[in-house]
């Protein structure tokens, strides 16, 4: 019985697919030039597969849209996980209310979801990896930021980052610009 549960859990939660790295990265890269603003406004969206208009978004929307390019709906997965395992997410934000409009659009929720699935790594950065940073905010408050490692690299061979920090989705050499606090690998490398 325990073995059956473990197998079902691994099949249900694992997304380690070697063939999807390129599609995942391409889904992030195609947002460059289409998501033109950084807009953190709260919006009511459909569930599942809800999204705000492609022309706007935040850093987490880059991930959500990239995952949808490989048929993974973070909105639905995080909503169901938070509903089932509420204590895992308690205290991450000013409200613990279950909300399919915003839960998947918060860095700490994505971070908690990926940690609990065992995707945290501590080695070199590879294409398709997900990076979480802490940024210096106003009045000493730190801000969370998240992005995706590109298949394009800088002169040192480190990946560029596909992210939205303040003016739309960009692919930039910013991996070491901010304080790195977490690193995930969802897809198997080559």
VENPE-V887719 format. One record per backbone hydrogen bond with DSSP energy under -1.0 kcal/mol. CO is the residue of the C=O (numbers start at 1). NH is the residue of the N-H. If there is no record, write none. Layout:
# VENPE-V887719
<<CO,NH> <CO,NH>>
This chain:
# VENPE-V887719
<<1,5> <2,6> <3,7> <4,8> <5,9> <6,10> <7,11> <8,12> <9,13> <10,14> <15,17> <20,24> <21,25> <22,26> <23,27> <24,28> <25,29> <26,30> <28,31> <29,32> <31,34> <31,35> <35,169> <53,56> <55,36> <55,37> <57,39> <60,64> <61,65> <62,66> <63,67> <64,68> <65,69> <67,70> <67,72> <68,71> <73,77> <74,78> <75,79> <76,80> <77,81> <78,82> <79,83> <80,84> <81,85> <85,88> <86,89> <89,92> <99,102> <99,103> <102,105> <106,110> <107,111> <108,112> <109,113> <110,114> <111,115> <112,116> <114,119> <115,118> <119,185> <126,129> <129,149> <130,184> <131,147> <132,181> <132,182> <133,145> <134,179> <135,143> <138,141> <141,137> <143,135> <145,133> <147,131> <148,162> <149,128> <152,160> <154,157> <158,154> <160,150> <161,172> <162,148> <163,170> <170,163> <172,161> <172,174> <174,177> <179,134> <182,132> <183,121> <184,130>>
